């Protein structure tokens, strides 16, 4: 029967060894429906059993159209698992199907289904060969429509407006491919389906290459009042209406970019080679290694293409048949392969692929050894990624070669388990979990057949590190089967049984953590009250130190706590039972207060307490109690490199080796060399616990403890954890530091953060080409990370406006520098670029530049060049700094940088060459002088990445559309007008100055000429007077000499004095003269002026002469 099922799934006619009906004759109806089939009013008919392989619904005697078959009351018809190609010509209201409510026609060969069944409410046409959507005019009352796994390529959803009662729509795993802009328009037709609760578009190009459609669909549902509960098989997370609307608006605003990305992915898919080894072979070809690598590639390809028997015989051809000889040969091969991997780095991909090709060779345990080597390589690459290495080749080889080979050899259980056991040797690794994700269904089958074995459960523990694998494992029934097994057998007493029980608890706990379905099943089975809590109370309920427990029992206790934590996190019922009835918090708190707790129990307890306090009701009841019991955090902080760190590492080493005592005293491992997975989990769980605790800013007691903690600068212990090269620890430590309230950040804290370069660490993570890191940093924390860095820059710049000490200012500038470097590094990650243009990030762009503009120039200052980031590579964003609320001063350097950035975007200047440079204003000015060099511009265009090249034309369009040239002129107009006014004023001043001095010179010349003329005339008159009046002068010599002297004194002595007298206002001279007359009385010399004897001295004519 299984072969028939597989044949039906492939769309082929099943091969039946026995009798199988291909049509519905009267004999078939009599045998399968009943002897009185023609007298009954049938309500349900089922032809989906293995007895049927129907090719038609009519046949020789009419089939379903047989007039003797009464279908007037038929409600349900199941014709699944057949070979039907046409059903719409038979299933119609005109043929008697007047009350048909449910039609199941999955797993057939139906190519079209234009049904006319007005009463139909449930239609299942999945796993068929439909090439287009059915016509819905005849099935307007359909409530559930299942069309998954067909060949539908039609993306026009307009016809769905006819299905007003539709609740469930499944179009997953079809061939729908359309541009995001068109897909968003098509999704608008689903707005009118007010009863829609479940939608599934998985497995289509339109959803795989444009996953952001989910935000638009959910936004449409919220806007129209739909109660959409599930999308693509996952429950929709609760969010506020405002947040959903903003996300949908952001996607719609960037549809042009999504269209470009979609086209690029489509072209890449069409041109991508099917076998990656050819691309690697071409890339590795060179002058030095061409012959060697070429031969190696050829040999490995030939071995990989061989059949299994031929491969084994070829490999062992020259060796004895004994198992010992083959084991030695396998060991030697593995050693030489490892040596070759260390010596020849360029041949690493080919060697790993060659080893992967031999993983199914079970003789000599070769497959097990090779799988262990590949697993170890994957773990080393995953650990090395914290240093900035690319890595990931071993995990890729596992996913592309080993896993498909395992799936092909699924019937060889021993070989498969041999390989899987080798893969799970060593520590757990997320990259292995991702690589083995395709094996979940195979492992579920093996678990069903052979039951839980130590090796099988160990493999499942590794696989369940991934959330997606946990969801699939729950769907395959793995945690349900393990739950039933534990309830039936209870907790074993021997060490081997305890280790198996421990692994089963870990699997159930991880599935419950990531999937509510698993948690609900475990809760309803009451495994927590019948197994977990009683066993946990037996192990750690006596209030004794957890370090007294043997390692196996400590691991069991930690696994039980992990399982309970997963259950209470996903199920409120389990939370209420465990906390209210069994007081789980009292079992977890002692480990947090111990002097040297077991690391496995401590890590699980920290996580458990945090999950309990995350529940609103439990937090209201237990937060104060936990705070009082903890009596501060100093004890937990001692595990973060303090006095308790050494004892914790020693105990973690025992747990890693699974022994109770070491024959030697281990040395203290510094934080930067810590790799023990159990110790790392302790550090990560403590940091996550503190991060949650510090976020409780409303509780006075919590804040009091936090104040005591940071008053003594205990945050140094959290900062020191950043030296650990473990992804989980780094993420937890950064989250913990981010939770520290800003009022506690002092100069010492900032200096310490700068010393350990927190943002530099984020920069390294940003440049780390790891899918796991990108999934955590850029998938889960992208928006909040970028927002936080922008916020740090803005706060620093705001603080720098006020006077501060020199050390504080220098630290602030240094922090700005590394923050900008992080943003520049994040701009180089293609998956983050969309995040850097979210509304929250863009809203901080203008304020940051405006705040920088108001900061005084400092010798150690740093230009906060946020415009060089991907956020600033958008003319719409730059426009906010040219006009509006955050308009920059055109006289400042920030405005000049914005204008230069606009020129770079329009001209097509790449960002990557300048990412590591500190561009000064001089460099920007000199670069602007090169803009007319066509050859240099062409070279720069070749350096642009695909996203920059694709955005250049839209940015140029926006530049024209937004009239940015006119806006630039308006920005520069005040500057230009001010310069013109100053120039004109200066010219007028200079002109007036020249005229003034020219007039002065002319007046001086005229005065000099006049004075000379008067002086000469006076000299002539005096000479004549002397001759004529010599006698009179001699008569009164004394009076005359005094009068001459007074006249000489009253005359201006030089032209300067004459100019001063002339420039003095007339009314002032008159007033001064009058004042002098009032103040001074007439002296004797003035009285002589009226005397005619002295008239000649004043130039007056004599009376006698005048009268004549």
Secondary structure, 3 states (H helix, E strand, C coil): CHHHHHHHHCCCCCCCCCCCECCCCHHHHHHHCCCCCCCCECCEEECCCCCECCCCCCCCCCHHHCCCCECCCCCEEECCCCCCCCCCCCCEHHHCCCCCCEEECCCCCCCCCCCECCCCCEEECCCCCCCCCCCCCCCCCCCEEECCCCCCCCCCCHHHHHCCCCCEEECCCCCCCCCHHHHHHHHHHHHHCCCCCEEECCCCHHHHCCCCHHHHHHHHHHHCCCCCCEECCEECCCCCHHHHHHHHHHHHHCHHHHHHHHHHHHHHHHHCCCCHHHHHHHHHCCCCCHHHHHHHHHHHHHHHHCCHHHHHHHHCCCCCCCHHHHHHHHHHHHHHHHHHHHHCCCCHHHHHHHHHHCCCCCHHHHHHHHHHHHHHHHHHHHHHHHHCCCCCHHHHHHHHHHHHHHHHCCCCHHHHHHHHHHHCCCCCCHHHHHHCHHHHHHHHHHHHHHCCCHHHHHHHHHHCCCHHHHHHHHHCCHHHHHHHHHHHHCCCCCHHHHHHHHHHHHHHHHHHHHCHHHHHHHHHCCHHHHHHHHHHHHHHCCCCCHHHCCHHHHHHHHHHHHHHHHHHHHCHHHHHHHHHHCCHHHHHHHHHHCCCCCHHHHHHHHHHHHHHHHCHHHHHHHHHHHHHHHCCCHHHHCCCCCCCHHHHHHHHHHHHHCCCCCCCCCCCCCHHHCCCHHHHHHHHHHHHHHHHHHCCCCCHHHHHHHHHHHHCCCHHHHHHHHHCCCHHHHHHHHHHHHCCCHHHCCHHHHHHHHHHCHHHHHHHHHHCCCHHHHHHHHHHCHHHHHHHHHHHHHHHHHHHCCCCCHHHHHHHHHHHHHHHHHHHHHCCCHHHCCHHHCHHHHHHHHHHHHHHHCCCCCCCCCCCCHHHCCCCCCHHHHHCCCCCCCCCCCCCHHHHHHHHHHHHHHHCCCCHHHCCCCCCHHHHHHHHCCCCCHHHHHHHHHHCCHHHHHHHHHHHHHHHHCCHHHHHHHHHHHHHHHHHHHHHHHHHHHHHHHHHHHHHHHHHHHHHHHHHHHHHHHHHHHHHHHHHCHHHHHHCHHHHHHHHHHHHHHCCCCHHHHHHHHHCCHHHHHHHHHHHHHHCCCCHHHHHHHCHHHHHHHCCCCHHHHHC
